[in-house]
Structure formats: structure tokens, C-alpha cells
């Protein structure tokens, strides 16, 4: 966390003495110290979103005109915490008084809410005289709320704050309505609307490579399953041996008169394959080749059951009468370690499923390759972002990330849009 740069003064005309020239991207928030004093004087622990602990009222001194009433920090550990200003804090100004000068061993430390020190108030040239100080924070400061704590190695120094203001960087908002307007052989045209406080935009371009690779977690052709000539053969108790220890099942058969076909269920009861071999379902798909048993209800459910026993539907498939390949995305299963149920259904009925093969596959995640970046003036309502022609490849996908930048150099969150370059004719690229 960056430490503050301190600017000091020797007058109680705080705003005039220590307020720096404001950038167009900054706002000054004057703190109602009188309300804080009234709160501590009344024994309250909160006012106007500020919270406080152990503080008291530091009465106005009668000896000096520059000795106003203050919020008093008397015991080590006394603290005052701000509300969240909702924007990056770039400076804090104070009018201060202290009971000691060069003999003080306790000071006011400014900390973020994680407890990291971001500034310290240590300068008072005269005891019990109001003086001013401004703590300035760099552009890499990333806090919007703070706590002021009396701390140090000794017991000398009672401090008071008589005036205070907080300077914040004006928020900058991501552009809205971002869209790819058109593209040709060597450029994309992007359009968007800028939000308040935007002085420029940063545009980053990435080429997107969709996950093409995959890892097979499990695969079977049900080669060891067979049926009798006129009836099924029950393999339910042999599932771990035939498919692996992570599998179990109920009413799992070799179909009558077949080899290499797994039948789930009978005409009276459901059949289920259960797989407990996956801890993380992200980018995992279930593939199987199946058909409906002739004359049965064609619907079958793929589901999951979590550690508490709750069953959640993933997908209901309407099977065809001929063997068909299916692929089910399992990424919606978010509870770690949930079991996968194949052929599950909530109501018993004729829902026999014939499986000719099955695999569980982990797909590779999408990858991005950085192409280029550009700074664009905020005045541009529509910008041409030109890429060298050898970077714009037909059929490939691109992701555009646009961030607004304010006068303080702070960037907003990114607005993004993706597009694919197609070339149906000649050398002109169109968007699909």
C-alpha cells in the first residue's frame, strides 16, 4: 500500500492553506467535524456513516484563537473510521492540535480497513495550536475508506482534529452500448457511448481460441455387457468391476439378444448409473450414444446429487428410436464432489434407455492471444481500430475490451464484445 506524501501549514484556515489545486477528475468532500464532536460528546458511536471508539470532545481553548473544538484522541487505540466514499481517495486534509510538539511519542496513523498504514500525522510545531496538514496519495492508491488511530511507542501526545476534508478521484464508468459495427480486410469498427468523466479510452484486442483439446476422464463401449436370447442379463452388482470403482448402478442390464448394449431400467422400474469420479465439473461434458426402448416414454434425465442428498436436474433428453449421439454440458453442476446420475427420473414408468457407448470428457479452456492496444480520444463516438491485415484471419474470433479513462488516469471496468471475421466473397469481411 503506498504511503502518503505530507504537506503542512501553520494556519487554521484549512481549506485555503492545504487544499491542492484540484484536477478535473477530483472532488472535495468536507467532513462535518462538528457532528462528530457532538456525537462523541453525547456518547454515540456512529454519526453520518462515521464510526468512532474511545474518542472525546476536545474543548475550544481560551488561550489561543487558533485553538478550536476538536475530536479528541486521548488513549492509545482510540479510532475514527470513515464511511465508504465510493471512489479512490487521493488526499486527506486536517486541521490538528497536539498537546506536545517534538516530545510527542503517539501520533495519528491513517490505515486502510485491512490495517495497512497509508499515512501518519506527526507534525505540530507548537503545542495546543491548530495547524494544518494534507496527506496526498498517488495514483496507485486503491482505498475508498480509512481509519484514523492513535498509536505509538510511548504515552505522550493528545491529538485533536478540528477540520477535515477528503479528496476523491471522480468515478469513471465503463462505456455502454459497445458493438462491432463492421469490419473489412484490415480493420474492425467499434461503436460505444462514453460515460461521465471520460477523457480517453483504452482498447485492447485479443484473438480467441476456443478450447479444442480434451482429456477423456472415462470411456466405455459396454463391450462386457450382453443379454440372453430372450431376456436381459442383470449386471447391477458387477458395475464397479466392469466400469470402475467410481461407478455403481441399479437395474443395469445387458439388453436381450445383444452384445455391447447397456440397458437402464425395466418396463416396471427405472435404471440408474451413478458416477462419483468428478470433483470439478467445469468444462466437463457427458457424451453417449443411445436410443429409446421401443414403445417406452422417450424422456430420460441426467442429474446430479450433492453431498446432502439433494438431486438437481442437469438436462432432460428426449431420445429417438434410432441410436443418436448426445453431448451434455455438465458445467452447471457447481457443488464440489456431486455424483452424476444417468437415466434418473422422478416418476417410475416405462423409460428404458439403451446405451451403445459413453464417455466423460474434460474440455480445454478457451485461450486468448493479445493482438494490440490503442488509446482513443473520448470525443470519438465511433472508432476505427485498425489491425494489420495479417492479424485479421477469416473464421477466427476476436474479443474487444474497452475501458474509459478519466483525467486522473484511472480506468473503468471493461466493456467487452466478441466477433468472428467471415469472408463470404472477395476480400471483404462481414460479421455473422
N, C-alpha and C positions, 0 to 999 in steps of 0.2 A: 504494500500500500504506500503511495507517495506521501512524503511529509510536506507540510505546508511551508510556504515562504512567508515570513512575518514582515509587516510594515507597521511602524509605531508612530504615534503622535503624542503631543503633550497638551491636548485640549479636550474639553468635554463636548465640543460641537462635533459629535462623532461623524455624522454623515458627510459633512463638508471636509473633515480632516482626513479621513482614511478611505472614503469610497473611491475606488479607481475609476477612470473613465470607462463607461460601460460599452462593451461590444454590442452590436445589434442583435447578437444571439444570447444576451443575458438579461435576467430580470432580478430586481432587488426586492426582497421580502423583509419588511421591517417587523421585528418581533415586538409584541405588546408586553414589554417587561413589567409595566405597571400591573397588568393582570397576573403575571407570575408572582410579583411581590404580594399582591392581595391574596393569592391562593396560599402561599406559604404562611402568610400572617394569619390566615384563617385555619391553618392546619390541613389544607387539602393536598391531595397527592396528584391531582390532574387538573388542567385547565387548557382550553383551546387546543387540545390534542397533545400538549406537552405533559410529560410526567416528571415527577421530582421525588427525591428521597433525602431526608435529613437536612433540608435547607431551612433557612430562617430569613427574616427581614433584617436588612442592614439599614438602620435608620439614617436619615439625612444628617450629615454633620453640621454642627452650628459654627465651626471654626472657619470653614472654607466654603466659598460659594460654589466651588467645583467639586463638591462632595455630596452627590445626590443619593437618594434612597436606592438600595440595590437588593438583588437576590444574593443572600449571604451563604458562602461555603465555609463552614467553621470547623467541621470534623473530617478527618481523612475518610474518604469513601463517599462523602456527600456527592450527589449527582443530579443532573438535569438532562432529560432526554427529549429531543425534538420529535415532532411528528414527521411523517414521510413527505418530503416536499414534491415527490413525484418527478423529479428531474435531477440531473447531475449537479452536485454542489461545487461551485468553483471558488467560493470565498465566504468567510465569516468575519464580520466586523464587531468589535466590542468597545464599550466604554467601561473601564475597570478601575477598581481601587483595591489596595492591599495594605494590610496592617504593617508590613515590613518591606524593606527595599532589598539591598544586597545581602541581607541576612536571612531572607526567606528560603525555606527548605521544602515547602509544599507549593505546588503550582496547579493550575487548571489544565488538565490534559483533555484534548479532544480526541475521541475514539469512535470508530465505526461500531456497528452493533455486534460484530464478531469479536470486539475487544482490541483490535489493532489500533495503535496510535497513529493519528493522521495529523496532529498538530499539538502544540503546547503553548500556553500563555505564561510568560515568565518575566515580562518587562514592566516594571513600575519604578520610575526614578525617584519618586517621593512617596513616603508613607501616607496613607489615607487621603491621597489626592487622586481625583479622577483623571485617568489617562486613556488613550485610545490605541487600539491595535487591530490590524487586519491580517487574517490568515488567508493566503492565496494558494489555491490548489491547481495543479497542472491538468492538461487535457486527458491524462491517463487516470485521473481520479474517477472512481466508479461508485460513489456512495451518494445516497439521497436522504439519509437520516443519520443522526450522530448523537453521542452522549458526551457531556462535559463532566469530568470527575476531578475532585480534589485529591491529589495524591503526591507522594514524595517520600524522602528518606527521613525527614525529621518532623517536628511539630510546629514550626514557625511559619506563619503566613495565613491570615484570614482574608479571603478574597470575596469581592462583590462584583456583580455585573449590573450596571445601571442602564445601559443601552445595548442593543444588539440588532444586527441585520444579517440576512443570509442571501448571498448572490447565487442564483441558479442559472444553468445553461438552459435556454428555451428548448422545449422538446421539439424534435423533428420527427415527422410522420412518414411512413413508407408511402411511396406513390400508389395511387389507386388506378384501377382500370387498365393495368398493364396487359398488352396484347401484341401479338405479331401481326402487323398489318399486311405485309407482303414480303416476298423475297425474290431475288433473281440470282444470276450466276455468281455474283461476288458480294452480296450483302443481304442482310435482313433489315427490315424496317420495323422498329418498335414504336408503340404509342402508349402514353400514360398521362395521368394528371398529377401534378405535384401538390403536396400538402403545404401547410403553413411553415414558414421559417426555412424553406429550402432555397439554397443559393446555387447548388450544383447537384449532380447525380453521378454515382459510380455504377457503371455497367460491367458485369463480368459474364463471360460466355464459357460454357462447358459443353463438350461433346459427351453425350450419354451413351454408355454401352450397357445394354440390358443384360442381366445375368444369363449367360448361355451355358455355362458349365454346370454340372450337377454331380452330387455324390449319392450313390444308391445306398440307403440305410438298410433296406430289406427287399428281397425279390424272391418270388416263387412262381413256378408254373403248375403247382399242385400235382407234380409228377407221381407222388406216392399215394395219391387218392384214387380209389377205384370203387365201382359199385358191383353188386351182384347182378345176374342177368335180369331178374325181375324185381329187385328191391335195392334200396340203398344200403350202404355199409357205414356204421357209426364209428367215426374217428375222434369223437369228442375228447376221450381220455388220452389220446395219443398226440394231441396238438403240440404240447411243448417238445416232444421228441421229433415230430415231423417238421415243425416250423420254427422252433427255437424256444428257449425258456421264457422269453418275454411274451409269448402268446399263450392264450387259453381260450376255451370256447364252450358253447353249449349248443347241442343239436347241430353238429357239424358232420356232414356225411360225404361219402363218395357217391355221386349220382348213379342211379340204377343203370346198368348196362354200359358204363363209360369208363374210360381211363383218363386221369388228369383233369377231372372236373370236380370241383368242390361245391357241395350243395349246402346252403344255410337254411335250416328250418324244415318243417314238415307241413302237411296240409292242416295240422291242428295246432302247431306251436311254432314260435319264432326261433330262428337260429342266430347266434351272435359269435363273431370273432372279436377277441379283445387283445389289444397290443399295449404293453406297458413299457416300451423301449425308448420313448422320446421324452426328453426333459424340456426342450425348447422347440416349439412348432413354427417359429418364424422361418419363412421361405421354404416350408416343407409342403409337399403335395402327395396325395394318395392317388395312384393310378391303378386301374383294374379293368379287366375285360369281362363283361358279364351280360347276362340276359335274364329275363323274367321266366319263371317256370310257366309253361303253357296253361292258360286259364286262370292264373293267380292274379291278385292285385299287384300291379307293376311298381308300386311305390316302395322304396326302401330308404332307411335313414342312416346317414353317417353322423355319429355323435361323439361326445367326449364326456367323461365322468371325472370330476375333480376329487381331491383327497377327502373332502367332506361327504362324498357320495352323491353330489348333485349332478344330474345329467343335463347336458346342453346340446341342442341340435346344431350341427355344423352345416349339413346340406341334406335335402331330401331329393332323391333321384327317381325319375320315372323311367324304369327300364323298358327296353324294347324287346320284341320277340326274337330278334336275332342278336348274336354276340356283337357288342359295341364297346369301343374304348371310351373310358371316362377318366377325367382328371379333376380332383377336388383339392382346392387350396385349403390347407389346414391352419393358416396363419391366424385365424380368428380364435384359435384355442390359446388363451393367454395365461391360464393357470399352470404354473410350472409342474411338470410331472403328471399331468392329467392322462388318463388312459384313453385310447382310441377304440371306439365301438363301431364295428362294421356289420351292417344288417340289422341294427337295432330299430325297434319301433315300439310305440307306447301302447298299441292295441293289438291283441293277438288276432290273427286272421291268416288267410292263405297269402303269404308273401314270400314264397320260396325264391331264393336267389341262386343262380348257377354261375360260378366263378371259373374262368378259364385261365386266369393269371392275375398277379397283383404285385405291386411294388410301392415302396415308400421312399421318396427321393428328396434330398436337400438341394435346393437350387442356389446357385451363386448369387450374391447380392449385386445390384447394379453398380457400375463403376462410372466415374466421371473423369474426363481429361480436360484440364484447363486449356482454353484456346486463346483468350485475350481479355484485356480490360480497357476501359476508356472513361474519361471524365467528360460529362456533358453539362453545359450551362442550363440552369433552371428555366431560362426563357424559352427553351425549345419545347414546343408542345408535342412534336413528333421528331424522332431522331433516327438518322441513318447510321446504323452500326455496321461498318464495312469490314468484311473479312477477306483475306487473300483467297483467291479462287481455289487454291489447292487445299484450303481448310474446309471449304463447304462441299461436303460429299453427298451425292444423291442417296436417298433412302436412310441416311443417318439422322439421329435425333440430337437436338441441341437444347440446353437449358440456359435461359437468360435470367440473371439475378440483378435487380436494380435497387439501389439504396439511395435515399435522399441524404444530402449533407448540408448542415447548417453553417452559419458564419463562424462558429467556433470549431469547425472541423469535425463535429460529431455526426456519425452516420446513424440512420434509422435501421429498423429491421428491414429485411429484404422482401421485395415483391418478386415472385418468380413466375415464369411461363416457359412451357416446353413446346417445341415444334419440330416437325420432321420435314426435311428437304426432299421433295419429289421432282422428277423431271419427266413429265409425260410426253414432251415433244421438244425438239430442238435443244437450245442451250438455256431455256428459261425454266426456273424452278418455281413450283407452286406449292402451296400448303394444302395438305389433305385435311 
